[in-house]
Amino acid sequence: LMCGAFGTLSVLSELTSRVYPRPLCRATLILCDQDPEKGFAALRAIWKSALEPSGLAYIPAGAKFPLGNIGLGAALIRFEAAETPLQEKITAAKSLIGGGEEVEQGEIIFTAIGEGALFNTSDLDVWRLALPPSEAARVADALNAPLWLGDWAGALLWVGAKAEDAPRIRALAAEAGGHAMLLRAPAARRADLGVFPPQPPALAAVTASI
């Protein structure tokens, strides 16, 4: 209920968290020269497997990350485990997706993704699109945004776009069976567009009454 209300229903005053031990080892596998369709397909293959990845991201060509030449784009897959099972996971993943190499900058990249570093020096509006993973490549191609990346095997797209692109972004997300949230924009534009997508009239009336 709280998640579905996007934090607008009430305030949580007390939380209980379950803490897990820090993984002994981490490794990131990179599969380069993948266009969005192939890159997201590789990520979904790992996601649907029993390998339990802890990170599944797609970096398009031109995105400024310290990865060198990634060709058309790169799929990044992070694993966490003890040393022996970690190597077993990497071997199995390479077999599943047909290649890949370990990359030392994996933790730097995933930290940068989590912190939104790609958009730090940009004045573009920043959007968060929640989508069915199978729709990620199609939506990314249709958006043709100047800045973007994929996370959660395509279930999330982080997009930097111009103000005039807002209606198209929300329309494409809804058409794909997802939604788009406006995370960063000037205050006036956030007030005008709203952070969350517009609700159907009946649901909006219920929300307003609460």
N, C-alpha and C positions, 0 to 999 in steps of 0.2 A: 504494500500500500504506500509506504513512504517513498520507495523508488519510483513507483508509477506516478506519484504526484510531483516528481522532479524537485522535491524539497520545499514545495509551496504549502503543504498541508499543515505542518506543525514543525516544532523544533525538538530534536532529540537531546535530552538533558543528561542521559546516562547510557553508556554503551559498554558492552562486554566484548572484548576481542580475543580471538584464539591466536596465539603466537606460535609460529613454527620455527625450528632451528634454521639458521642460515645454511644454504647449500654448501657442501664441501668444495665443489668444483662447478665452473660454468664454462660453456663454450658456445660460440656462435658460428653457424654455418652460413656461407653466402653462395648464392647461385646467381651468377652475373649474366648479362646480355639477354635478359628476359623482358619481353614487352608485358604490359599489364595483364593481358589475358593468360599468358603462360606463367607469369610470376605468381599471380593469385591462385592459379590452378595448383601449382606446386605447394603453396602454403596450405591450401585446403586439403591436399592429400596428406600432409603431415598432421594437420588439425584432426582429421578423421581417423588417424592411426592410433595405436596404443602407446606412442612414444612420449606423450605428455610434455610437449614443448612449453616453455615459459614465456616465449616471445615469438610473434609471427608478423613481420612487417615487410612492406614493399616500398622501396625507394625508387622513384622514377628517375630517368636520365635528366640531368640538369639540377637536381636537388643538391644543395651544398652540404655534403657530409664528407668526412675524411676517409673516403673509400677508394680514391683513385678513379680509374676508368672502369665504369660498370656497364658500358655499352648501352643497350636499350633500357636498362633498369636492373634492379637486383632484389631478389627475395632473401630475407634475413630470418634465420631460424635459431632461436636460443634454447639451449638445454641446460638443466641443472641436475646434478646427481653426484654420487661418489665417483672416483676416477674410473673404475672399471666399467660400471654400468653406463657412465657418460660416453665412453668410447664406443660401447655397444650401440648406444642410441645414434651416435654420429654415423657409424657404419651402416646401420639400418636405414637412416634417413637418406644417405647418399644413394643407396640402392633403390629406395622408393621414388626419388625424384630425378634420378639419372645423373648425379654428379654433385658438385659443390665443394667448397674449400673452407677450412676454418679461417676466421679472420680475428686478429688480435684486438681490433677496435670495437668489438661487439658491444661491450658494456658502455662505452662512450656513446655509441650510436643509440642504443635503447634508452639511455638516460636523456639524451638530447630529444628523442621522440617524446618521451614522457613530459619533458619541460617545455615543449613547443618551441624549441630553439630555431627551427626552420623559419619561423615567422617573426623572430625578435627584431630584425632590422627592416622589416617590411611594414608599410602603412596600409596594406590590404586588410579588408575585413576577414576575420577567421571564423570558419564554420566547422561544425562537427556533425558528420552525417552517419547515422546508424542505419545499416543496410543488411539485407541478406547477403552473406559473403559471395554467393554466386553472381550477384549483380554488381560487384565492385568495379570490375574492369569496364563494363559497359557504361556505368555512370561516370567513371573517371574520364573515359574517352569522350563522352557527350559534353561534360563540363569544360574540358580543355582549359583548365585553370592554370594560371601562371605559377602557382605554388601549391603542391599537394603531396600527400603521402598516405599509404594505407597501413592500418594496424589491425590486430585481431584477425588475421587471415582475410581481411577485406570487410569484416563486420563494422569497421570504423574507417571513414575517410576524413582526414584533416585537410581542409581546403582554404587557401587564401585567394580571395576573389574581389573584384571591384564592386562598388555599391550597386551598380545597375544590374548585376548578375543575381541579386537576391531572389526575385521571383522564379527565375529558371532553376536555381539551386533547390529551392523548396519543391518545385514541381517535379523535378527529376527524382528527388529522394522519395516523394510520395508515390510516384509512378512505379518505383522499384520495390515498394512495400516497406519503406523506412521513413525516417523523418530527419530534418535538418535543424540544428540549433545554432543560433548566432552567438558565438562566444566572445568575439571582440569586434567592436566598432565604436565610432563616436557615440556619445550618450544620446544625442538627438536621433540618430539613426536606430539605435537599439530601442528607444522609446517608440519610434514610428513602426518599425518592423516587428518588434517583440522578440524576445530571446527564443521562445518556443514557437513551433508552428501553430497556426490558427486552429482552434478546435471547431468541430461541428457545432452548429447553433445550440442544439439541445444540451450537449456536454458543456459548452461555454456557459450556459445559463446555470447549470448545476455548480460549476466551478465558482461563478460569481456569487452564488448564494452562500457558499461555504466561506 
